[in-house]
Amino acid sequence: MPHRVVEQVAQPGAEQVLSTSVDGWTSGFPVEVLDGERTALVAYGMNGEPLPAEHGFPVRLVVSGLYGYVSATKWLETIELTTWEGRDGYWVPRGWAKEGPIKLASRIDVPRRGAQVPADALVLGGVAWLPATGVGAVEVSVDEGPWQECELAPVASTDTWVQWRLPLPGLPAGRHRARVRAIDAEGRPQSEEVRPPAPDGATGLHEQEFEVVG
């Protein structure tokens, strides 16, 4: 049987998009998020195939720029509009913040912690992300030195994680510590304040120690 699409106009007072899965899990985010600028969709396929069960078959809600705990409902059963205080998503009564915008972040993937790297082959690399806004630049500091701008790989959209790399030929032998920070597409730098994941996402700069040999 073909699906029937029903268009409805939100009533005054609608402030929250609340979704529920078949197992009763809920999540909610502000209506203003659906401004027509960011990606927000009900996904029924993945890589040209029906959505796998582990990813939410038959359909899953996907909203760019929001942490999954307020938006990424798997095995989606219903979507409704309510007031902001009228309902709480599953994680809110358990101590997590009601709003969950993704924070600008970056990490160093290579070299791995404690790795030994030949001086003539030293390249730092990793990823940075801020879905719905995008990453404008990534910088690395080695041994508390000046920030050095990294090369960024091309991306498909602002929703895509950005790969970065920084060749460092000539770094002297011995142990070194590098840290990375991202700057978003609107010029705002990543927060250096160290905060845990709860209640609304971790912050701080990722660091990696490695050894240059040869």
N, C-alpha and C positions, 0 to 999 in steps of 0.2 A: 504494500500500500504506500503511495507517495506521501511524503511529509506535507503537512499543511502549515503555512507560515501565517501567523496572525500579528498584525501591527497594532500596537496600542500606544496611547499617549500617557506619559507619566502624570499622575495626579499631583496637585500642589502638596507640598510636604514630603514628597519622596526624597530621601537623603542618602539611603544606603542600598546597594545592590547585594542581596543576601542569596547565597546559593547553598543547596543541600545535596548531598550524595545519597545513593541508595542505602548506605549503611548509617545514615543519620548525621554524618560529619557536616559541619557548616563553616562558612567563611563569609566575610562581608567587607566591602570597601565603599568609599564615598561615590555618589553618583557623578560628581564633577570629574572623576577620573575618565569617564567616557566622553571625552571632549572632541572626539573625531580625529585627534592628532596621533594618539598612541595606538599600538596594536592591541586589540581586544577581540577575542574570538572564541567560539565553541568549536573545538577541534574534534573531528571524527576520523581523521586519517593521519598517517605518519610515514614518510618516505614512500609515498605512493601505495600504501597498504592500509587496511582498516586499523584503527588504533589498537595496539596490543592491550590486553587486559591489565598488565602491570602499569600501564600508562593511563588507564582510565576508561577502557572500552565500556560502553559504545561512544561516549562523548566526554570531553573534559574541558573545563573553562581555563583559558590562558589569557592573562592580562600583563602586558609588558610594564616593567618598572615597579611591580609590587612583589613583595615576598610571597611565596606560595601559601603561607599560613593564613593570609587574608584574601586569597584569590584563586589559587590553583586547585579547584575542586575536581577530583577524579570521580568517575562513575556518576556523572551529573544527573540528577533527577529533576530538580526545580530551580528556577531563578525567580526571585520576587523583589519588589521594591518596598522598603519600609523606612521608618524614621531612623535617625542615627542612634538614638537611645532605645529604640523599640526592641532590638534584638542584638545579641552578641554572638560572634562566631565562636567556634569550638575552643580556640586557644585563649581568648580574652579572659574568661573567668579563671584561667589557669596561670595568670600573671603576665601574659604578653600584651603588648600595646595594641590598641584597636586599629591604629593606622600603621601600615607597613610598607612605606616607600623604600625601595632598595637604595642602599648607600653606595656611593662611589668607592670602589675597591680595586686593589691590584695585588699581584703576587709574583714571586720569583720561582720559576719551575726548574731552571738549570743555571748553575750547577746545583746538584742536590746538597743538602746539608752534610758537611764533612767530606765532600768529594775532593779528590786530588785532580787538578787540571793542569796540563802543560801550559806554560806561559804563552807559547805561540798559537794556542788553540782556544784561548779563553773568550767565550761569548756568553753573556748573561741573557736570559730570555724568560718570558712568562706571559701572563695575560692581565688585562684590566677590563673593567666592565661598569656600565651604568645604563641599563636598558631604558629606552624611551627618551634619553637625553644624549647619550653618546660620550665617547672619550676623545678629548682634544689633544692630549699629550701624556707621555709617561716619562718620568725622570728617575735616575738611579744615583745614589750617593755611596761611595766606597770608602770605608774607614773614616766616616764623618767628614769626608771631603765635599767639594762643591757638587751641586746637582748637575747631572749630565743628561741631556735629552736623548731619548731612545728612538730607534726607527720603528715605525708602526706599519703593520701589514694592512692591506686594503680590506674593508669589510663590506658586507652586503647592505647593512642598514645600521641605524643607531641602536637597534635591539641586539646587535651581535657583539659577542666578546671580542676584544681586540688583542691580537698577538703583538708583542714587542720584543726587540732585541737590542743589545748594546755590546759590540765588540770592544774588548779591553786588552789590546796587545801591549806588551811591555810592562804589565803589572809585576812588581818584584816578587821573588819567591818568598813563601811564607804564608801564614794564615791571614785571611782578610774577612771583613764583614761588609755586606752590601745591604742596602735597604731601598725600597721602591715606593714611589708615590705617583698617583694619577691626577690629572687635571681634566675636568669635564669639558664638554664642547662649548659651555658658556663661560669658561675661564675660572671656575671654582676649584680650588685644590682639595685633595683628599684630606680628611681629618686625621691629625696625628694623635688625638686623644684615644687612649686605650680603653675600650669598653667591651664587655662580654656580649655574646649573642642576645641574651635576654636583657630588656624586654622588647627591643625593636631593631636588632641587628648590630653586629660587632663593628668596631672602628679601630683604627690604629694602622701603623705601617708594617708591612711584612719585611722580615730580615732573614738573611741566609749567611751562614759562615761556610767558607771553603778554603782550600789550600792550593796555592800555586806552586808547581814543582818544575824543575829543569831550568 
